Each structure stands twice: as C-alpha cells, then as structure tokens.
Amino acid sequence: MTMEEQEATPVLYDSHMHTPFCKHAKGDPEEYAVVAVSRGLKGITFTCHNPGPAGWSPRIRMAIEEYELYLETIARTREAWNGRLDIHVGLECDYMPGMEPWLEKLLNRAPLSHVLGAVHPQLKYYRDAFYNGNVTNFQQTYYEHLAQAAETGLFDTLAHPDLVKNVFPNHWHVSRLLDIIRPALDRIAATGVAMELNTSGLHKRVREMNPGLQILTEMKERDIPVVIGSDAHEPHRVAADFEMAMGFLAEAGYETVSIVVERQRREIPLTVARESLKPWGST
C-alpha cells in the first residue's frame, strides 16, 4: 500500500448524532451515512437521547415504548451499509443524582456501542431542581454532577462538558471558575472516562466548542482522553468542524484523539486522523 493510500484510509468515527426519535432532529439515518462517507469517516454511532421516566422532558427524547424501534431502525441501517460504513447504536443519557437505577436498567436492555453521559442544565427539570438564583452555585452543581456521572461507571464519554456556559453566558468566566472546574476534572480523570470535544458549541450562545480551549488544556494536564463529536441533529452536520477540533486538541497538547466502538476506546494519532478526512463537498 502506498503512503497516499494509507493516508486516505478511513479511521475516524463521529460518535454523537441524533435522529427524529429525539423529536428535535431531522433526517433519515441513511442520510447521515451518506455524509459520513463523503467526509471519509470509518463509521458513525447514533446516540439519541435516552427515554426517561414518565413526564421527564418528553418533548426532546424518545418514549420508552419507542426504544426497541430505535434499536431496530439503526440495525437496519447498519445492515444496509455493511461494507461501506461501520454503523453503530448508542445513547446520550441524561444524568442527575437518583437516575442511576433507571439508567442501569435501560443500558442492560440491549448492547450499545457508545454511551454518552450528559448533564443538561438548560432543561426545565434540571433548572427547577438545582437553580436557586445563584449562578455560581448553579455552575458548581453542574460540575459536581458531571464528576458524579463519571463516577457511576455507566458512561464511556461525558458529552459537551461545559454546556452550562450557555445557560447564563454573561456569567461565564472560566478563569474565575477554575477552583470549581479543576477538582471535578481531577475526579473525572481518576475514573478513566473520556470527555467529548463537541463541535456544535460553535453554534450555541457562547460560540466556541464544548469545552473551550482553557478547559481542554486542563483536561490534557490530567491525561483525560478526548472523543470528538458533532452532536449532529441534521445530516449535513456529520463530522462538522472536525478539522478545527483537531487543531484545538493539538493546541491543548494532545497528540491523539479517541474513538469508542463497542464500549472499547482506542487512540488514533492526530496526524493520521487529520489526513483521513475528506474536505466538504468531496466524493
């Protein structure tokens, strides 16, 4: 095999994306697959928002009665694309203290390839429970829960791990919050759980990836593995801004990027990962 052929070999996965089962995403899973191939990905993992107990933010997640259909839909897509793209099924699971029994039972229902743990502080159920009018306390609670999520052992990767900055963007000052963030990162590092660099943050209220570079650098100091995810809610967002994300990883001191397939994490050199991507619009 020539050097050019080696460089073109697909190695990357986009391991965070959604389908209409979430009720706020668009596009058939096959449309996501088409974009993934055009971007030179080896595979993708669908991670729809987990079903929750009755009445628990039902408008942004599948119902428990839809879970089997979700699994079947991704299984059919995987079969249809066999030999062209490696397609897997996973979940993005909302975490808050007390949810562990529900999530354990759900995750035991079927094998999954990648399980994201997510704290969603912008959602009403979370704000009603934990916001008391003090923004700093709310931010501290978010990082406490992120560390607790890692410590449950339920998740492979923590999704968009500074999402709280978009709830009160005018009160987001990383340098003032490091005394809160650093202890949480210490606890996360001790678990061996990966953290995500989520490119969709470029389109949120604080227009930077989740997390931003300063937190990413703190993660590197603790050797926390990083998985890149697009958080695509539409097919055209698959692998969006992955080149930029790998640039940020390099700037933070990382030499590798992680992928998670069948609950196993593997490291890929950044140079190899970058060279494997095809530019937008290529065939």
KAKAKA-V819965 format. One record per pair of residues at least 6 apart in sequence whose ideal C-beta (glycine too) atoms are under 6 Angstrom apart, sorted by sequence separation. I is the first residue (numbers start at 1). J is the second residue. D is the distance in Angstrom with one decimal. If there is no record, write none. Layout:
I	J	D
I	J	D
This chain:
19	25	5.6
81	87	5.4
120	126	6.0
232	238	5.0
18	25	3.8
131	138	4.9
165	172	4.0
201	208	5.7
230	237	5.3
258	265	5.3
259	266	5.6
36	44	4.8
62	70	5.8
201	209	4.5
230	238	5.9
78	87	4.0
201	210	3.9
230	239	5.9
258	267	5.7
19	29	5.7
77	87	5.6
93	103	5.5
199	209	5.7
230	240	4.9
51	62	5.4
130	141	4.9
256	267	4.1
257	268	5.5
49	61	3.9
51	63	5.9
197	209	5.9
198	210	4.2
51	64	4.0
256	269	5.6
257	270	5.9
48	62	6.0
228	242	5.8
17	32	6.0
74	89	4.0
146	161	5.9
255	270	5.9
51	67	5.4
257	273	5.2
228	245	4.9
71	89	6.0
250	270	5.8
91	112	6.0
121	142	5.0
90	112	5.0
95	117	5.1
142	164	4.1
90	113	5.1
119	142	5.8
90	114	3.8
91	115	5.6
92	116	4.3
93	117	5.8
94	118	5.8
95	119	5.7
195	219	5.9
246	270	5.4
88	113	3.5
90	115	5.8
139	164	5.4
22	48	5.0
92	118	5.3
94	120	5.7
119	145	4.9
14	41	5.9
19	46	5.9
21	48	4.9
22	49	5.0
119	146	5.4
46	74	5.2
246	274	5.3
12	41	5.3
17	46	5.7
19	48	5.6
195	224	5.3
197	226	5.2
228	257	5.9
10	40	5.5
13	43	4.6
14	44	5.0
15	45	4.3
18	48	5.4
10	41	5.9
11	42	5.5
16	47	5.3
194	225	4.1
195	226	6.0
196	227	5.3
197	228	5.1
198	229	5.3
199	230	5.3
200	231	3.8
227	258	4.9
10	42	3.8
117	149	4.2
220	252	4.8
226	258	6.0
135	168	4.9
185	218	5.6
189	222	3.9
194	227	5.1
196	229	5.1
198	231	5.2
220	253	4.4
225	258	4.3
227	260	5.9
161	195	5.0
220	254	5.7
189	224	5.2
213	248	5.8
217	252	4.5
23	59	5.9
24	60	5.4
135	171	4.4
169	205	4.7
216	252	4.3
23	60	6.0
143	180	5.5
147	184	4.3
157	194	4.3
158	195	4.9
159	196	5.0
169	206	4.9
185	222	5.6
117	155	3.2
143	181	5.8
146	184	5.8
150	188	4.4
160	198	4.1
166	204	4.8
71	110	5.5
157	196	5.3
166	205	4.4
115	155	5.2
140	180	4.8
147	187	4.0
151	191	5.8
166	206	5.5
174	214	4.8
21	62	4.2
50	91	4.9
115	156	5.2
116	157	5.4
117	158	5.2
118	159	4.1
143	184	4.0
147	188	5.7
150	191	4.4
165	206	4.8
199	240	5.6
114	156	5.6
199	241	4.0
43	86	3.1
44	87	5.9
45	88	4.2
46	89	5.6
47	90	4.3
49	92	5.4
50	93	4.4
116	159	4.3
121	164	4.7
150	193	4.3
42	86	5.7
47	91	5.8
21	66	6.0
45	90	4.7
47	92	4.5
122	167	5.2
121	167	5.2
199	245	5.3
30	77	5.9
163	210	5.8
29	77	4.2
33	81	5.2
37	85	5.5
162	210	5.4
197	245	5.1
21	70	4.9
36	85	5.7
162	211	4.1
160	210	3.7
161	211	5.4
103	154	5.6
33	85	5.3
100	152	5.7
162	215	5.6
95	149	4.1
194	258	5.4
57	123	5.5
92	159	5.9
45	113	5.3
57	125	5.6
45	114	4.6
47	116	5.4
157	227	4.9
15	114	4.8
156	260	4.8
114	260	4.6
113	261	5.8
113	262	5.2
41	239	5.8
35	235	5.0
39	239	4.1
36	238	5.1
32	235	4.8
35	238	4.1
31	235	4.0
32	238	5.4
27	234	5.6
25	233	4.0
26	234	4.9
27	235	4.3
15	227	5.9
16	229	2.9
15	229	5.5
16	231	5.0
17	232	4.1
18	233	5.0
14	230	5.2
14	238	5.4
14	239	5.0
40	276	5.5
40	277	5.0
40	278	3.7
39	278	5.5
15	260	5.9
13	259	4.7
11	268	5.4
12	273	5.4
12	276	5.7
11	276	4.8
10	276	5.7
7	275	4.3
